[in-house]
Amino acid sequence: MPIVTKLTRALGIQHPIVQGGMHYVGYAQLAAAVSDAGGLGIITALTQPTPEDLRREIQKCRSLTSKPFGVNLTLLPVGVTPDYRAYAQVIIDEKIPVVETAGRNPKEWIQLFKSAGIIVIHKCVAIRHAQTAERLGADFISMDGYECGGHPGEEDVTNLVLLARAREVLKIPFIASGGLANGYQLAAVLALGAEGINMGTRFMATVEAPIHENIKKTLVTATERDTTHIFRTLSNTERVYKNQTALKVREIEAEKPGDFEAIRHLVMGKFYKESFQETGDAQSSVWSCGQSIGLIHDIPTCKQLINQIVADAEQAINNSSRMLVSSKL
Protein backbone atom coordinates (compact mmCIF):
# COMPACT_ATOMS: atom_id res chain seq x y z
CA MET A 1 0.00 0.00 0.00
CA PRO A 2 1.28 3.52 -0.74
CA ILE A 3 2.24 5.82 2.12
CA VAL A 4 -0.02 8.85 1.71
CA THR A 5 0.79 12.03 3.63
CA LYS A 6 0.14 15.76 3.45
CA LEU A 7 3.35 16.00 1.42
CA THR A 8 2.31 13.49 -1.25
CA ARG A 9 -1.14 15.09 -1.55
CA ALA A 10 0.15 18.65 -1.79
CA LEU A 11 2.88 17.91 -4.32
CA GLY A 12 1.07 15.28 -6.35
CA ILE A 13 3.81 12.68 -5.85
CA GLN A 14 3.57 8.97 -5.16
CA HIS A 15 6.02 8.62 -2.28
CA PRO A 16 6.88 11.02 0.59
CA ILE A 17 10.52 11.31 -0.46
CA VAL A 18 12.25 14.52 -1.56
CA GLN A 19 15.71 14.78 -3.13
CA GLY A 20 17.18 17.85 -1.52
CA GLY A 21 19.23 20.52 -3.25
CA MET A 22 22.94 19.66 -3.57
CA HIS A 23 25.71 21.71 -5.09
CA TYR A 24 27.21 20.09 -8.21
CA VAL A 25 24.80 17.16 -7.85
CA GLY A 26 21.29 18.56 -8.28
CA TYR A 27 21.10 18.58 -12.05
CA ALA A 28 18.19 17.70 -14.35
CA GLN A 29 19.37 14.11 -14.80
CA LEU A 30 19.03 13.26 -11.11
CA ALA A 31 15.92 15.35 -10.47
CA ALA A 32 14.08 13.68 -13.35
CA ALA A 33 15.06 10.20 -12.19
CA VAL A 34 13.80 10.85 -8.65
CA SER A 35 10.53 12.31 -9.91
CA ASP A 36 10.01 9.44 -12.34
CA ALA A 37 10.51 7.06 -9.42
CA GLY A 38 7.66 8.70 -7.53
CA GLY A 39 9.55 11.15 -5.32
CA LEU A 40 10.21 14.84 -5.78
CA GLY A 41 13.40 15.63 -7.68
CA ILE A 42 15.00 19.03 -7.14
CA ILE A 43 17.36 21.06 -9.32
CA THR A 44 19.89 23.19 -7.44
CA ALA A 45 19.60 26.72 -8.80
CA LEU A 46 22.98 28.10 -7.77
CA THR A 47 24.88 25.18 -9.28
CA GLN A 48 23.92 26.80 -12.58
CA PRO A 49 26.32 29.66 -13.44
CA THR A 50 23.57 32.05 -14.55
CA PRO A 51 19.79 32.35 -14.37
CA GLU A 52 19.55 31.49 -18.07
CA ASP A 53 21.56 28.33 -17.44
CA LEU A 54 18.99 27.47 -14.78
CA ARG A 55 16.21 28.01 -17.32
CA ARG A 56 17.88 25.58 -19.72
CA GLU A 57 18.36 23.03 -16.93
CA ILE A 58 14.68 23.26 -15.99
CA GLN A 59 13.68 22.81 -19.61
CA LYS A 60 16.02 19.82 -19.89
CA CYS A 61 14.42 18.26 -16.82
CA ARG A 62 10.98 18.83 -18.29
CA SER A 63 12.10 16.96 -21.41
CA LEU A 64 13.16 14.01 -19.24
CA THR A 65 10.07 13.65 -17.05
CA SER A 66 6.40 14.56 -17.05
CA LYS A 67 6.28 14.29 -13.24
CA PRO A 68 6.48 17.25 -10.83
CA PHE A 69 9.93 18.49 -9.83
CA GLY A 70 11.20 21.48 -7.88
CA VAL A 71 14.09 23.90 -7.59
CA ASN A 72 16.29 24.69 -4.58
CA LEU A 73 17.29 28.30 -3.91
CA THR A 74 19.77 28.55 -1.04
CA LEU A 75 20.51 31.92 0.56
CA LEU A 76 23.90 31.41 2.19
CA PRO A 77 27.02 33.57 2.63
CA VAL A 78 29.16 33.31 -0.50
CA GLY A 79 32.06 35.27 -1.94
CA VAL A 80 30.02 37.00 -4.64
CA THR A 81 26.29 37.45 -4.01
CA PRO A 82 24.30 35.78 -6.81
CA ASP A 83 21.46 37.59 -8.54
CA TYR A 84 18.82 35.84 -6.45
CA ARG A 85 16.01 37.90 -7.95
CA ALA A 86 16.90 36.79 -11.48
CA TYR A 87 17.11 33.13 -10.46
CA ALA A 88 13.75 33.45 -8.69
CA GLN A 89 12.17 35.03 -11.75
CA VAL A 90 13.27 32.10 -13.90
CA ILE A 91 11.66 29.72 -11.41
CA ILE A 92 8.42 31.70 -11.65
CA ASP A 93 8.55 32.08 -15.42
CA GLU A 94 9.07 28.34 -15.85
CA LYS A 95 6.07 27.61 -13.62
CA ILE A 96 7.95 25.40 -11.18
CA PRO A 97 5.33 24.02 -8.73
CA VAL A 98 7.52 23.79 -5.61
CA VAL A 99 10.63 25.55 -4.32
CA GLU A 100 12.97 24.49 -1.53
CA THR A 101 14.44 27.57 0.15
CA ALA A 102 17.19 27.53 2.76
CA GLY A 103 19.65 29.80 4.51
CA ARG A 104 19.15 33.43 5.43
CA ASN A 105 15.84 35.17 6.21
CA PRO A 106 13.42 33.86 3.57
CA LYS A 107 10.74 36.56 3.97
CA GLU A 108 11.21 38.19 0.56
CA TRP A 109 11.41 34.88 -1.27
CA ILE A 110 8.50 33.15 0.46
CA GLN A 111 6.28 36.12 -0.35
CA LEU A 112 7.50 36.23 -3.96
CA PHE A 113 7.01 32.53 -4.64
CA LYS A 114 3.68 32.34 -2.82
CA SER A 115 2.37 35.25 -4.88
CA ALA A 116 3.15 33.15 -7.97
CA GLY A 117 1.24 30.15 -6.60
CA ILE A 118 4.37 28.13 -5.82
CA ILE A 119 4.53 25.75 -2.84
CA VAL A 120 7.43 26.69 -0.54
CA ILE A 121 9.35 24.17 1.54
CA HIS A 122 11.76 26.07 3.80
CA LYS A 123 14.67 24.16 5.29
CA CYS A 124 15.51 25.04 8.92
CA VAL A 125 18.04 23.81 11.46
CA ALA A 126 16.35 25.39 14.50
CA ILE A 127 12.79 25.46 15.81
CA ARG A 128 12.74 29.24 16.15
CA HIS A 129 13.68 29.57 12.47
CA ALA A 130 10.90 27.15 11.55
CA GLN A 131 8.40 29.21 13.52
CA THR A 132 9.54 32.34 11.68
CA ALA A 133 9.14 30.63 8.30
CA GLU A 134 5.70 29.45 9.39
CA ARG A 135 4.68 33.04 10.23
CA LEU A 136 6.03 34.19 6.87
CA GLY A 137 3.79 31.76 5.01
CA ALA A 138 5.90 28.70 4.19
CA ASP A 139 3.78 25.68 3.26
CA PHE A 140 6.14 23.05 4.66
CA ILE A 141 9.20 23.07 6.88
CA SER A 142 12.13 20.76 6.20
CA MET A 143 13.64 20.23 9.67
CA ASP A 144 17.34 19.64 9.14
CA GLY A 145 19.06 17.83 11.98
CA TYR A 146 22.67 17.94 13.13
CA GLU A 147 23.35 14.73 11.18
CA CYS A 148 22.94 16.49 7.84
CA GLY A 149 25.54 17.17 5.20
CA GLY A 150 26.22 20.80 4.44
CA HIS A 151 25.24 23.44 6.98
CA PRO A 152 23.67 22.12 10.23
CA GLY A 153 23.72 25.48 12.00
CA GLU A 154 25.47 26.13 15.28
CA GLU A 155 23.14 24.51 17.83
CA ASP A 156 23.92 20.81 17.28
CA VAL A 157 20.41 19.43 17.82
CA THR A 158 19.82 15.98 16.36
CA ASN A 159 16.66 14.91 14.57
CA LEU A 160 15.32 12.75 17.39
CA VAL A 161 14.79 15.91 19.46
CA LEU A 162 14.33 18.41 16.62
CA LEU A 163 11.44 16.51 15.01
CA ALA A 164 9.70 15.87 18.31
CA ARG A 165 9.91 19.59 19.07
CA ALA A 166 8.59 20.44 15.61
CA ARG A 167 5.58 18.24 16.29
CA GLU A 168 4.96 20.11 19.54
CA VAL A 169 5.11 23.66 18.20
CA LEU A 170 4.53 23.85 14.45
CA LYS A 171 1.07 24.32 12.97
CA ILE A 172 2.13 23.61 9.39
CA PRO A 173 3.40 20.23 8.17
CA PHE A 174 7.08 19.38 8.22
CA ILE A 175 9.40 16.80 6.72
CA ALA A 176 12.61 15.35 8.13
CA SER A 177 16.03 16.09 6.68
CA GLY A 178 19.54 15.11 7.70
CA GLY A 179 21.12 11.67 8.14
CA LEU A 180 18.31 9.82 6.37
CA ALA A 181 18.92 6.94 3.98
CA ASN A 182 16.50 4.05 4.48
CA GLY A 183 12.90 3.02 5.01
CA TYR A 184 13.21 2.25 8.70
CA GLN A 185 14.15 5.89 9.23
CA LEU A 186 11.20 6.97 7.10
CA ALA A 187 8.89 4.96 9.36
CA ALA A 188 10.55 6.45 12.44
CA VAL A 189 10.15 10.08 11.37
CA LEU A 190 6.55 9.50 10.34
CA ALA A 191 5.97 8.33 13.91
CA LEU A 192 7.56 11.56 15.12
CA GLY A 193 5.07 13.59 13.10
CA ALA A 194 6.94 14.23 9.86
CA GLU A 195 5.08 14.02 6.54
CA GLY A 196 8.05 12.60 4.65
CA ILE A 197 11.81 12.74 4.26
CA ASN A 198 14.37 14.82 2.43
CA MET A 199 17.53 12.96 1.38
CA GLY A 200 20.65 14.39 -0.19
CA THR A 201 23.70 12.24 0.44
CA ARG A 202 21.86 8.97 -0.23
CA PHE A 203 20.86 10.14 -3.71
CA MET A 204 24.50 10.90 -4.49
CA ALA A 205 25.15 7.14 -4.49
CA THR A 206 22.68 6.29 -7.25
CA VAL A 207 23.19 5.30 -10.87
CA GLU A 208 21.67 8.55 -12.13
CA ALA A 209 23.60 10.92 -9.85
CA PRO A 210 25.74 13.01 -12.25
CA ILE A 211 28.96 12.73 -10.25
CA HIS A 212 32.16 10.74 -10.68
CA GLU A 213 31.94 7.03 -9.95
CA ASN A 214 34.85 7.24 -7.51
CA ILE A 215 32.88 9.64 -5.30
CA LYS A 216 29.97 7.18 -5.27
CA LYS A 217 32.31 4.33 -4.32
CA THR A 218 33.77 6.49 -1.54
CA LEU A 219 30.27 6.90 -0.09
CA VAL A 220 29.67 3.14 -0.21
CA THR A 221 32.89 2.29 1.66
CA ALA A 222 32.59 5.09 4.24
CA THR A 223 31.21 4.71 7.77
CA GLU A 224 29.13 7.04 9.90
CA ARG A 225 32.40 8.28 11.45
CA ASP A 226 33.79 9.58 8.15
CA THR A 227 32.47 13.15 8.27
CA THR A 228 33.75 16.20 10.08
CA HIS A 229 32.92 19.88 10.55
CA ILE A 230 34.71 22.86 9.07
CA PHE A 231 34.00 26.61 9.32
CA ARG A 232 33.11 26.26 13.01
CA THR A 233 35.16 29.32 13.90
CA LEU A 234 33.38 31.29 11.17
CA SER A 235 29.94 30.45 12.62
CA ASN A 236 29.09 28.88 9.28
CA THR A 237 29.58 25.23 10.19
CA GLU A 238 29.60 22.72 7.35
CA ARG A 239 29.61 18.92 7.59
CA VAL A 240 31.93 17.47 4.96
CA TYR A 241 33.67 14.22 4.10
CA LYS A 242 36.60 13.63 6.46
CA ASN A 243 39.54 13.71 4.07
CA GLN A 244 43.03 15.18 4.11
CA THR A 245 41.83 18.56 2.83
CA ALA A 246 39.11 18.89 5.47
CA LEU A 247 41.54 17.94 8.22
CA LYS A 248 44.00 20.56 6.99
CA VAL A 249 41.22 23.17 7.09
CA ARG A 250 40.43 22.17 10.69
CA GLU A 251 44.10 22.42 11.60
CA ILE A 252 44.40 25.94 10.21
CA GLU A 253 41.10 27.00 11.84
CA ALA A 254 42.46 25.85 15.18
CA GLU A 255 45.56 27.99 14.66
CA LYS A 256 43.78 30.99 13.12
CA PRO A 257 40.16 30.94 14.25
CA GLY A 258 37.78 33.08 12.23
CA ASP A 259 40.34 33.81 9.49
CA PHE A 260 38.71 32.77 6.22
CA GLU A 261 41.61 34.05 4.14
CA ALA A 262 43.86 31.48 5.81
CA ILE A 263 41.76 28.62 4.43
CA ARG A 264 40.34 30.14 1.24
CA HIS A 265 42.88 28.34 -0.96
CA LEU A 266 41.63 24.98 0.32
CA VAL A 267 37.87 25.51 0.13
CA MET A 268 37.31 27.12 -3.25
CA GLY A 269 34.21 25.83 -5.00
CA LYS A 270 36.08 24.99 -8.18
CA PHE A 271 37.90 22.18 -6.35
CA TYR A 272 34.58 20.73 -5.19
CA LYS A 273 33.30 20.77 -8.77
CA GLU A 274 36.49 19.20 -10.13
CA SER A 275 36.27 16.33 -7.64
CA PHE A 276 32.64 15.60 -8.50
CA GLN A 277 32.61 16.26 -12.24
CA GLU A 278 36.16 15.60 -13.46
CA THR A 279 38.72 13.78 -11.32
CA GLY A 280 36.74 11.73 -8.83
CA ASP A 281 39.45 12.50 -6.26
CA ALA A 282 37.73 12.27 -2.88
CA GLN A 283 40.73 13.80 -1.06
CA SER A 284 41.51 17.01 -2.95
CA SER A 285 38.55 19.17 -1.95
CA VAL A 286 36.04 19.73 0.84
CA TRP A 287 32.64 18.33 -0.15
CA SER A 288 29.42 18.03 1.76
CA CYS A 289 27.89 14.77 2.93
CA GLY A 290 25.86 13.68 5.93
CA GLN A 291 26.32 10.99 8.55
CA SER A 292 23.99 8.85 6.45
CA ILE A 293 27.10 7.73 4.56
CA GLY A 294 27.27 5.00 7.19
CA LEU A 295 23.98 3.63 5.83
CA ILE A 296 25.00 3.56 2.15
CA HIS A 297 26.00 0.10 0.96
CA ASP A 298 25.21 0.08 -2.76
CA ILE A 299 24.63 2.21 -5.86
CA PRO A 300 21.07 1.46 -7.04
CA THR A 301 18.93 3.33 -9.53
CA CYS A 302 16.69 6.00 -8.03
CA LYS A 303 13.69 3.79 -8.70
CA GLN A 304 15.26 0.80 -6.95
CA LEU A 305 16.27 2.97 -3.99
CA ILE A 306 12.88 4.60 -3.54
CA ASN A 307 10.99 1.32 -3.93
CA GLN A 308 13.23 -0.31 -1.30
CA ILE A 309 12.82 2.59 1.11
CA VAL A 310 9.03 2.48 0.80
CA ALA A 311 8.92 -1.32 1.17
CA ASP A 312 11.10 -1.21 4.27
CA ALA A 313 9.02 1.61 5.76
CA GLU A 314 5.81 -0.32 5.18
CA GLN A 315 7.35 -3.39 6.84
CA ALA A 316 8.53 -1.34 9.82
CA ILE A 317 5.09 0.25 10.25
CA ASN A 318 3.35 -3.13 10.04
CA ASN A 319 5.79 -4.70 12.49
CA SER A 320 5.28 -1.84 14.94
CA SER A 321 1.50 -2.17 14.77
CA ARG A 322 1.80 -5.79 15.93
CA MET A 323 3.17 -4.52 19.26
CA LEU A 324 -0.29 -3.17 20.08
CA VAL A 325 -2.29 -5.88 21.81
CA SER A 326 -5.56 -5.80 23.70
CA SER A 327 -5.13 -5.80 27.44
CA LYS A 328 -6.64 -8.69 29.36
CA LEU A 329 -6.70 -6.70 32.58
C-alpha positions in Angstrom: 0.0 0.0 0.0 1.3 3.5 -0.7 2.2 5.8 2.1 0.0 8.8 1.7 0.8 12.0 3.6 0.1 15.8 3.5 3.3 16.0 1.4 2.3 13.5 -1.3 -1.1 15.1 -1.5 0.1 18.6 -1.8 2.9 17.9 -4.3 1.1 15.3 -6.3 3.8 12.7 -5.9 3.6 9.0 -5.2 6.0 8.6 -2.3 6.9 11.0 0.6 10.5 11.3 -0.5 12.3 14.5 -1.6 15.7 14.8 -3.1 17.2 17.9 -1.5 19.2 20.5 -3.2 22.9 19.7 -3.6 25.7 21.7 -5.1 27.2 20.1 -8.2 24.8 17.2 -7.9 21.3 18.6 -8.3 21.1 18.6 -12.1 18.2 17.7 -14.3 19.4 14.1 -14.8 19.0 13.3 -11.1 15.9 15.3 -10.5 14.1 13.7 -13.4 15.1 10.2 -12.2 13.8 10.9 -8.6 10.5 12.3 -9.9 10.0 9.4 -12.3 10.5 7.1 -9.4 7.7 8.7 -7.5 9.6 11.1 -5.3 10.2 14.8 -5.8 13.4 15.6 -7.7 15.0 19.0 -7.1 17.4 21.1 -9.3 19.9 23.2 -7.4 19.6 26.7 -8.8 23.0 28.1 -7.8 24.9 25.2 -9.3 23.9 26.8 -12.6 26.3 29.7 -13.4 23.6 32.1 -14.6 19.8 32.4 -14.4 19.5 31.5 -18.1 21.6 28.3 -17.4 19.0 27.5 -14.8 16.2 28.0 -17.3 17.9 25.6 -19.7 18.4 23.0 -16.9 14.7 23.3 -16.0 13.7 22.8 -19.6 16.0 19.8 -19.9 14.4 18.3 -16.8 11.0 18.8 -18.3 12.1 17.0 -21.4 13.2 14.0 -19.2 10.1 13.6 -17.1 6.4 14.6 -17.0 6.3 14.3 -13.2 6.5 17.2 -10.8 9.9 18.5 -9.8 11.2 21.5 -7.9 14.1 23.9 -7.6 16.3 24.7 -4.6 17.3 28.3 -3.9 19.8 28.6 -1.0 20.5 31.9 0.6 23.9 31.4 2.2 27.0 33.6 2.6 29.2 33.3 -0.5 32.1 35.3 -1.9 30.0 37.0 -4.6 26.3 37.5 -4.0 24.3 35.8 -6.8 21.5 37.6 -8.5 18.8 35.8 -6.4 16.0 37.9 -7.9 16.9 36.8 -11.5 17.1 33.1 -10.5 13.8 33.4 -8.7 12.2 35.0 -11.7 13.3 32.1 -13.9 11.7 29.7 -11.4 8.4 31.7 -11.6 8.6 32.1 -15.4 9.1 28.3 -15.9 6.1 27.6 -13.6 8.0 25.4 -11.2 5.3 24.0 -8.7 7.5 23.8 -5.6 10.6 25.5 -4.3 13.0 24.5 -1.5 14.4 27.6 0.2 17.2 27.5 2.8 19.6 29.8 4.5 19.1 33.4 5.4 15.8 35.2 6.2 13.4 33.9 3.6 10.7 36.6 4.0 11.2 38.2 0.6 11.4 34.9 -1.3 8.5 33.1 0.5 6.3 36.1 -0.4 7.5 36.2 -4.0 7.0 32.5 -4.6 3.7 32.3 -2.8 2.4 35.3 -4.9 3.2 33.2 -8.0 1.2 30.2 -6.6 4.4 28.1 -5.8 4.5 25.7 -2.8 7.4 26.7 -0.5 9.4 24.2 1.5 11.8 26.1 3.8 14.7 24.2 5.3 15.5 25.0 8.9 18.0 23.8 11.5 16.4 25.4 14.5 12.8 25.5 15.8 12.7 29.2 16.2 13.7 29.6 12.5 10.9 27.1 11.6 8.4 29.2 13.5 9.5 32.3 11.7 9.1 30.6 8.3 5.7 29.5 9.4 4.7 33.0 10.2 6.0 34.2 6.9 3.8 31.8 5.0 5.9 28.7 4.2 3.8 25.7 3.3 6.1 23.1 4.7 9.2 23.1 6.9 12.1 20.8 6.2 13.6 20.2 9.7 17.3 19.6 9.1 19.1 17.8 12.0 22.7 17.9 13.1 23.3 14.7 11.2 22.9 16.5 7.8 25.5 17.2 5.2 26.2 20.8 4.4 25.2 23.4 7.0 23.7 22.1 10.2 23.7 25.5 12.0 25.5 26.1 15.3 23.1 24.5 17.8 23.9 20.8 17.3 20.4 19.4 17.8 19.8 16.0 16.4 16.7 14.9 14.6 15.3 12.7 17.4 14.8 15.9 19.5 14.3 18.4 16.6 11.4 16.5 15.0 9.7 15.9 18.3 9.9 19.6 19.1 8.6 20.4 15.6 5.6 18.2 16.3 5.0 20.1 19.5 5.1 23.7 18.2 4.5 23.9 14.4 1.1 24.3 13.0 2.1 23.6 9.4 3.4 20.2 8.2 7.1 19.4 8.2 9.4 16.8 6.7 12.6 15.4 8.1 16.0 16.1 6.7 19.5 15.1 7.7 21.1 11.7 8.1 18.3 9.8 6.4 18.9 6.9 4.0 16.5 4.0 4.5 12.9 3.0 5.0 13.2 2.3 8.7 14.2 5.9 9.2 11.2 7.0 7.1 8.9 5.0 9.4 10.6 6.5 12.4 10.2 10.1 11.4 6.5 9.5 10.3 6.0 8.3 13.9 7.6 11.6 15.1 5.1 13.6 13.1 6.9 14.2 9.9 5.1 14.0 6.5 8.1 12.6 4.7 11.8 12.7 4.3 14.4 14.8 2.4 17.5 13.0 1.4 20.6 14.4 -0.2 23.7 12.2 0.4 21.9 9.0 -0.2 20.9 10.1 -3.7 24.5 10.9 -4.5 25.1 7.1 -4.5 22.7 6.3 -7.2 23.2 5.3 -10.9 21.7 8.6 -12.1 23.6 10.9 -9.9 25.7 13.0 -12.2 29.0 12.7 -10.3 32.2 10.7 -10.7 31.9 7.0 -10.0 34.8 7.2 -7.5 32.9 9.6 -5.3 30.0 7.2 -5.3 32.3 4.3 -4.3 33.8 6.5 -1.5 30.3 6.9 -0.1 29.7 3.1 -0.2 32.9 2.3 1.7 32.6 5.1 4.2 31.2 4.7 7.8 29.1 7.0 9.9 32.4 8.3 11.4 33.8 9.6 8.2 32.5 13.1 8.3 33.7 16.2 10.1 32.9 19.9 10.6 34.7 22.9 9.1 34.0 26.6 9.3 33.1 26.3 13.0 35.2 29.3 13.9 33.4 31.3 11.2 29.9 30.5 12.6 29.1 28.9 9.3 29.6 25.2 10.2 29.6 22.7 7.3 29.6 18.9 7.6 31.9 17.5 5.0 33.7 14.2 4.1 36.6 13.6 6.5 39.5 13.7 4.1 43.0 15.2 4.1 41.8 18.6 2.8 39.1 18.9 5.5 41.5 17.9 8.2 44.0 20.6 7.0 41.2 23.2 7.1 40.4 22.2 10.7 44.1 22.4 11.6 44.4 25.9 10.2 41.1 27.0 11.8 42.5 25.8 15.2 45.6 28.0 14.7 43.8 31.0 13.1 40.2 30.9 14.2 37.8 33.1 12.2 40.3 33.8 9.5 38.7 32.8 6.2 41.6 34.0 4.1 43.9 31.5 5.8 41.8 28.6 4.4 40.3 30.1 1.2 42.9 28.3 -1.0 41.6 25.0 0.3 37.9 25.5 0.1 37.3 27.1 -3.3 34.2 25.8 -5.0 36.1 25.0 -8.2 37.9 22.2 -6.4 34.6 20.7 -5.2 33.3 20.8 -8.8 36.5 19.2 -10.1 36.3 16.3 -7.6 32.6 15.6 -8.5 32.6 16.3 -12.2 36.2 15.6 -13.5 38.7 13.8 -11.3 36.7 11.7 -8.8 39.5 12.5 -6.3 37.7 12.3 -2.9 40.7 13.8 -1.1 41.5 17.0 -3.0 38.5 19.2 -1.9 36.0 19.7 0.8 32.6 18.3 -0.1 29.4 18.0 1.8 27.9 14.8 2.9 25.9 13.7 5.9 26.3 11.0 8.5 24.0 8.9 6.4 27.1 7.7 4.6 27.3 5.0 7.2 24.0 3.6 5.8 25.0 3.6 2.2 26.0 0.1 1.0 25.2 0.1 -2.8 24.6 2.2 -5.9 21.1 1.5 -7.0 18.9 3.3 -9.5 16.7 6.0 -8.0 13.7 3.8 -8.7 15.3 0.8 -6.9 16.3 3.0 -4.0 12.9 4.6 -3.5 11.0 1.3 -3.9 13.2 -0.3 -1.3 12.8 2.6 1.1 9.0 2.5 0.8 8.9 -1.3 1.2 11.1 -1.2 4.3 9.0 1.6 5.8 5.8 -0.3 5.2 7.3 -3.4 6.8 8.5 -1.3 9.8 5.1 0.2 10.2 3.4 -3.1 10.0 5.8 -4.7 12.5 5.3 -1.8 14.9 1.5 -2.2 14.8 1.8 -5.8 15.9 3.2 -4.5 19.3 -0.3 -3.2 20.1 -2.3 -5.9 21.8 -5.6 -5.8 23.7 -5.1 -5.8 27.4 -6.6 -8.7 29.4 -6.7 -6.7 32.6 
